[in-house]
Amino acid sequence: MSQCCGEMAYNPLNEICCGLKVKPKPSHDAKCCGEEAYNPVHDLCCKHEVKPKSSHDPECCGEGPYDKNKKICCTGKLLDKLSPDHKCCYGKLFDSSIENCCQNMCQKIQMKINNSKVCVKNFTCDLRVPGELQCNCSADNHVNESKKSDKKEVCTIGNEKEVYNKKNGFQCCGLYYFNPTLWSCNNGKLRAKNDVLT
């Protein structure tokens, strides 16, 4: 009945082999986390460390567990989950019901046009630059205009904040800075105005 763990024999009924070390089983369905044995009913393995579960159905974010119903793990940091539609886009939250997350583009988060999943501002990033993607937005007149302005607008919701270049007529709606002629704000969520969709 015994099995081998490296050069040691162990009884799989009450022991478990973790990282070539024999450990006593903390439960019938014990699992390994690096060289440690743990009970998956009560604990979670995050980056080879045993952590107590923080909720009924947790997941790991970096080295610790989190409640995925309340938080979003976004490139290793925890952000408040503002709605079921909010997701992670390169370290920032975006509302997938009204926004697209655009890969290899200058503006990662873009407003949906007519509910399309197509990213329209196609300013590709220079993938040769190490670290954060560096983007060339010189073709974007809108960005060029905003670079000339030193004035900033800060939109906040809870502990989160986004800083924008100030633009005439634009307003905050939660974390979003929007053009009220195209969008309306209701309880921190943007909705396209009907005349835009026709």
N, C-alpha and C positions, 0 to 999 in steps of 0.2 A: 504493500500500500504506500510505502514511502517513495518520495521522488527526490531528485537531485537539484540542489541549488548551488551551482558552482561545484565545489568539492564537498559540500555538506548535504547530508540527507535530512529530509523534513517530512512531516506528516501533513498532507494538504487538507485534512479535516479540521485542524486547529492552527495551522501555520500557513504562511504565504512567503513566497520568494520575491523580494523586492531589491532590485539592483544587486543581485548575487548575495543578499543577506537574508537570513531566515528571521521572520518577524511573527509574533503571535497575531492571530486573526482577531481584530476587534469586533467583527461580525461575520455572519455566514457568507455574505456577499462582499467581503472586503476587497479593496482594490489597492494598487500601489500608486504612490505619488513620490517619484524618485526612489529613495531607499526607505520610505516610510509607508506603513500600512494604514489605511483609514476606512471608516465606515461611510459609504456614499449616501446613506440616508441622512446623516447629520452633517457631513463635511464635504468640502469641495477641494479639488487639487488645482491650484493656480500657480503656474510657473514653478512646479516641483515643490510647492509648499502647501501643507494642509491648512485650510481655513474653515472656520465654522460657517455654515450656510446662513446667509443674511435674510433669506425669504424662502417661500415654498418652492420656487422654481428659479434659482439664481444661475447666473453665468459669470465667467471670469472677465475682468477688465484689468489688464496688467497683472498685478500681484494679488488682487483682492476680488471677492465676489460682489455682485450688485443685483438689485431687483430690476429685471428688464421691463417690468410693467411701469416703473417710475423713472428709470434712467436709461440713457443711451450711451454705450461705450463707443466713443468716437476717437479713433487713432490713439487709443491708450488713455484717454481722459473721460471722466464721467460728466455728462451733461443732463440737465433736467429734460424729461420727455414731455414736451408741451402738448402733444396730441398723438393719436395713433398714426397720423400721417407724417409725423416728423421722423427724419432719418439722418444718417451721417453722410456728409459730403466733404472729404478732405479736411477733417478737423472741425467742421462747422455744421450746425443743424440746418436742414432745409425742409420746407413743407412740400412733400411730394404731390400734394393735391393741386398745387398752383405753381410749383417750381421744378426745374430739371437740374440734376447734378451732371455737369459736363466734364468729361475726361479730356485732358490735354488741351484745355482751352483757357483763355485768359480770365474770363469770368466763369468761375467754377459753377456758381449757382445763378441760374437764369430763370426769369419768369416764363411760364408756359404761354405760348401764343396759340389761341384757339384750341387749347387743351392738347397741343402737340408735344410729343416727346423729343422732338428734334431741337438741337441746340443751334440757334441761328447766328450767334456771334462767334464766328469761326476764326478766332485768333489763336493759332497754335502756340504751344509753349516750347521753349528750347530745352529738350531733354538732355542736352550735353552738360548743362549746368548742374553740379552736384548739390545735394541737399534738396531744399524746397524747389519746386518747379518754378523757373523764372520765365515770365511771359513777356512777349513783345506785343504791346498794345498800341503801337504807334499808328496803326491804321484806324484805330477807334477814335473818331473825332469827339465822341461823348467823353471818353476818358481824358483826352487831351485838354478839353475844356475844364474838366474837374481838377486837373493837375495845376491849372493856373490859380485856382481858388485856395486860399489858406484857411477859409472858414470850414468848420466841421460841425456835423450834426450827430448826436449820440442817441441811438434808439435802445431802450432797455426793456427787459422783462425779467422780473426776479433778480437773480444774480448775474444773468447774462447781459452782455451789451455788444452792440455793433457800432462802429464809427464810420460815417459816410462823409464825403465831400458835400458841402451844402449846395443845394440847387433851388432855384426859384420855384415856389409853388408846391414843392414836395413835402410830404408829411411822414411822421412815424406811425407805424401800426405794429405794436410789439417790437420785434427786432427788425422789421422791414421798413425801408425808406421808399415810399412809393409816390407815383404820379396820380393824384386824385381824379384826374380827367379820364384815366384808364381803369382805375381800380377803386373799390370801396372797402372800408375797414369795418369789420364787425367782430367785437370781442377778441381783438388781436389777430384775426384771420383776414386775409385779403380775398376778395371776390372780384372777378372780372365784370365790368359793367356790360350790360346787354348789347349796347351799341358797338362794343369792341368785337363781339362774337359774330355779328351779322355781316 
